[in-house]
Amino acid sequence: MSGPRRIAVVGAGLAAVSTCDALRAQGYDGELVLYSAERGLPYDRPPLSKDVLLGKSRRENILLRPEQWYDEQGIELRDGAPVRAIRPHEGGLELADGELAAADRIVLATGGTARPLPVPGGDDPAVHLLRTWEDAERLRERLLPGARVAVIGAGLIGAETAAVAHALGCRVTLIDPLPVPLTAAVGDDIANALHRRHSAEGIGVLTAGVECIERRPGNLGVLLHLTGYGAPVLADTVVVGIGMRPATELAEAAGLHVDNGVVVHPGQRTSHPNVLAVGDVARPEGHKVRHEHWEAAQRDGEAAAHGILGRPLPSFGASWFWSDRHGSRLEAVGTMADAERTVLRGAPGDGAFTVFGLLGDRLVAAAAIDRPRDIKAARRIADRGVAVDAAALSDESADLRTLLKR
């Protein structure tokens, strides 16, 4: 066997499991060990803010792979085994219990942690973060009918959590300093429609920052003091959804190049030749932001496997992500910040519509509410780089698939 004899994957999210899957699919037959700080089988995180909070899914329903898959693929799963340090110069890593393990290649798939609220009272017991199964379980117990719930942050996680809490009968207030979140990703029209939906459903929406959280005497909830508001918001439970921090501690301690994530080059290579990074912790060189989406994590794993094995790197098309709230689904391809102008297909007032982003005569982005066919077609158009006519995009009587034949 040529290439590395033993590969260690540190982390147990989608990027980690996808890396293992791709390595075996590409014929790697060496030792493959997955180290997970959490106990139990690796699970998918997007359902945590949706079906798990709703009580529709248990942990066994959201597993990334069944238990037998790891045995069938010859993957040694070390759950409950946090890694204390990686030592690529020495060809291995150290676990939290002091055990030393050899590794020819190390793949960092450490993800990140939910960003805490950096204000006085931000660590009150009433304040919840949402990143792990345990986080979701604790929060689910608090989302009771009639409970007063304040959600800080109206991005993807915050909006989904607010919608779920409302569906469970909670009295919800959604707080964000931005008047309309997500505009850079999906454009003004879609972002406005999504944000207005919260108020239409009966959720209180406030445009403000949080100055501090104060516990009321007698354990009677907490008061959120907001910028620009005289009266505080009373809540029994506070959910913070203001983004995540990449878990770069291992990389930093090992001397890797870290700047808003572990900086990676094609094939997910880091500044050390024997270390790769995938998923939420990785930031591609030349990109200002990390790609914190489900599909991006999956693609990173595939790219890392090809890089490790010296295979030609796969070519990926436009990025895609989704979000569910209030019974509707948002889907987006690319990012609307890359577009010079937008084209509307359908009417925002009807609820379901699509916005296309154009750069010259090329489609570079699209976002839609409850229009999966539009997004499927838009993705193919963007990937092929064909010239498109704005009038044809906006014409609902036209089949978007015909644009691929031009």
Stockholm file with secondary structure:
# STOCKHOLM 1.0

chainA/1-406         MSGPRRIAVVGAGLAAVSTCDALRAQGYDGELVLYSAERGLPYDRPPLSKDVLLGKSRRENILLRPEQWYDEQGIELRDGAPVRAIRPHEGGLELADGELAAADRIVLATGGTARPLPVPGGDDPAVHLLRTWEDAERLRERLLPGARVAVIGAGLIGAETAAVAHALGCRVTLIDPLPVPLTAAVGDDIANALHRRHSAEGIGVLTAGVECIERRPGNLGVLLHLTGYGAPVLADTVVVGIGMRPATELAEAAGLHVDNGVVVHPGQRTSHPNVLAVGDVARPEGHKVRHEHWEAAQRDGEAAAHGILGRPLPSFGASWFWSDRHGSRLEAVGTMADAERTVLRGAPGDGAFTVFGLLGDRLVAAAAIDRPRDIKAARRIADRGVAVDAAALSDESADLRTLLKR
#=GR chainA/1-406 SS CCSCSEEEEECCSHHHHHHHHHHHHTTCCSEEEEECSSSSSCBCSGGGGTHHHHTSCCGGGSBSSCHHHHHHTTEEEETTCCEEEEEGGGTEEEETTSCEEECSEEEECCCEEECCCCSTTTTCTTEECCSSHHHHHHHHTTCCTTCEEEEECCSHHHHHHHHHHHHTTCEEEEEESSSSTTHHHHCHHHHHHHHHHHHHHTCEEEECCEEEEEECGGGCCEEEEETTCSSCEEESEEEECSCEEECCHHHHHTTCCBSSSEEEBGGGBCSSTTEEECGGGEEETTCSSCCCSHHHHHHHHHHHHHHHTTCCCCCCCSCEEEEEETTEEEEEESCGGGCSEEEEESCGGGSCEEEEEEETTEEEEEEEESCHHHHHHHHHHHHHTCBCCHHHHHCTTSCGGGGGGC
#=GC SS_cons         CCSCSEEEEECCSHHHHHHHHHHHHTTCCSEEEEECSSSSSCBCSGGGGTHHHHTSCCGGGSBSSCHHHHHHTTEEEETTCCEEEEEGGGTEEEETTSCEEECSEEEECCCEEECCCCSTTTTCTTEECCSSHHHHHHHHTTCCTTCEEEEECCSHHHHHHHHHHHHTTCEEEEEESSSSTTHHHHCHHHHHHHHHHHHHHTCEEEECCEEEEEECGGGCCEEEEETTCSSCEEESEEEECSCEEECCHHHHHTTCCBSSSEEEBGGGBCSSTTEEECGGGEEETTCSSCCCSHHHHHHHHHHHHHHHTTCCCCCCCSCEEEEEETTEEEEEESCGGGCSEEEEESCGGGSCEEEEEEETTEEEEEEEESCHHHHHHHHHHHHHTCBCCHHHHHCTTSCGGGGGGC
//
